[in-house]
Structure formats: C-alpha cells, structure tokens
Amino acid sequence: MRSHHAALLRELLPQVEVGVAPRLDCAALFPLQPREIWLEVGFGGGEHLIAQALAHRDIGFIGAEPFVNGVAKALASIEKEGLDNVRLRAGDAGALIEALPDRAISRLFILYPDPWPKRRHKKRRFVSAASVRQFSRILRPGGEVRFATDIDDYAGWTLRRFLDNPDFAWPAQRADDWRLPWPDWRETRYEAKAKREGRRPVYSTFVRV
C-alpha cells in the first residue's frame, strides 16, 4: 500500500467512517442536511460512488467496502475532490444495513457483488430473501435498488428474490431496460474487465412500492 493511502486510513478514515450503533442517525453523519441518502455496498475502488457524489452534491452517500485497498482509493478521491457528502463503512455491509433506521435510504446500489458461483456457496450471496427484506425496511417508498452483474445466473437469482417479495416491483418493459445502464452510470474497472472478457452486464432496477 502506498504511504499516502496508509496515512489516509489513519487520519481521514476516522473522520468519515460510519459506525454501527444500534440505530444510526443518518442525517447527523453529514455537515449539511442532505436531500436524500444513497447507499452503495461493495464499492470496490469507489469509481461509481465518487462520480455519483460529485454529480449530486445535495445527496448524502454512504459506501461500504470490506477490502482496505478499495477504502484507501475512495479516501484518496474524497480528499482530492474535497467531498463532504460521502461517508464510509470499512467493513461488512450487513452490520451497517442492520443499524440503518427504517426508510432512511432513497437509493441502494449493489454493483457486481461476489457471485459465489459454486452451488454449495450460493447461500453466501449478498442478495437473499432475508437481505431483500432488510432492503424493504431501509428504503423509502419509491426508493430504488440498482443491481448490476455480469453473471447471468446471479441476475436471475436476484430477479427471483425481488419478485418473491411483494414490497418490490420490477418496472422493466423491454430488453433494453436491463441491457443498458442507467443514464448517470459510471463504468467501473471491474465492468470494463468483464466486457473485455466477453461477459455482458445486466442492469436491474427494483422499486420499493
């Protein structure tokens, strides 16, 4: 790890890190009252998270990432851009979601989660019937879950679990609704690699009804 990244982990992370109190006061995380709060789980190197935060300065962003190198990269971008509307959870997203109040989040991004492709490992997938119930709890009515993957099996798996939950609707009407990314999409390095290797991404939107 670069020495600058190590210094950011020591000095900047404590200033922007989100704890997991029994119930978080999300608005108090930010110096200014955000219009909405959006959450990205597993933000990787932070490319999408930072691009969204720059484009929506009146939105409060919370990003969760378990890998320290990804957290360090995001911190470097927060420092470079002077972002005060981003807070990070350096660790498991599940504990963070459990700590969020009901209806606290307006948009949830789940972008290229670990697919756990082996049959015996699928129970480890982040999207499950139980996690979808939690998403229902933390999302406001009309809020969105945006899910992207390059693994067809995971796309189908996720669709099934959201369709099985009556709190969510899948508004897609034509194939391009899941073949094309969202208008404000920022491609990640993982997605670029998937395309080079011939894997076609799927972009799914689920709305909290």
GIKA-V35187 format. One record per backbone hydrogen bond with DSSP energy under -1.0 kcal/mol. NH is the residue of the N-H (numbers start at 0). CO is the residue of the C=O. E is the energy in kcal/mol with one decimal. If there is no record, write none. Layout:
NH;CO;E
NH;CO;E
This chain:
5;1;-2.3
6;2;-2.1
7;3;-2.1
8;4;-2.1
9;5;-1.5
10;6;-2.7
11;7;-1.4
12;7;-2.4
14;11;-1.3
15;11;-1.1
16;12;-1.7
17;87;-3.1
23;98;-2.6
28;25;-1.7
29;26;-1.3
34;57;-3.2
37;59;-2.7
38;106;-2.8
39;61;-2.5
40;108;-2.4
41;63;-2.5
42;63;-1.2
45;42;-2.6
49;45;-2.8
50;46;-1.9
51;47;-2.5
52;48;-2.2
53;49;-2.3
54;50;-1.8
55;51;-1.6
58;55;-1.7
59;35;-2.9
60;84;-3.0
61;37;-2.4
62;86;-2.5
63;39;-2.6
64;88;-2.3
70;66;-1.8
71;67;-2.4
72;68;-2.0
73;69;-2.2
74;70;-2.4
75;71;-2.1
76;72;-1.7
77;73;-2.5
78;74;-2.6
79;75;-2.4
80;76;-2.6
82;77;-1.8
86;60;-2.5
87;15;-2.0
88;62;-2.9
90;88;-1.6
96;92;-2.7
97;93;-2.1
98;94;-1.2
102;136;-2.7
103;100;-1.2
104;137;-3.0
105;36;-2.7
107;143;-2.7
108;38;-3.1
109;145;-3.1
111;147;-3.2
120;117;-1.6
121;118;-1.0
123;120;-2.6
124;121;-1.9
131;127;-2.4
132;128;-1.5
133;129;-1.5
134;130;-2.5
135;131;-2.1
136;132;-1.6
137;133;-2.2
138;134;-1.8
139;104;-2.3
141;207;-3.4
142;139;-2.6
143;105;-1.8
144;205;-2.7
145;107;-3.3
146;203;-3.0
147;109;-2.1
148;201;-1.7
154;150;-2.0
155;151;-2.3
156;152;-2.4
157;153;-2.6
158;154;-2.3
159;155;-2.4
160;156;-1.7
161;157;-2.1
162;158;-2.6
163;159;-1.6
164;161;-1.1
167;164;-1.8
168;206;-2.3
176;173;-1.8
177;174;-1.9
178;174;-1.5
179;175;-2.0
184;181;-2.2
191;187;-2.1
192;188;-2.0
193;189;-2.3
194;190;-2.4
195;191;-2.1
196;192;-1.8
197;194;-1.6
198;193;-2.9
201;148;-2.9
202;177;-2.9
203;146;-3.2
205;144;-2.3
206;168;-2.9
207;142;-3.1
208;166;-2.7
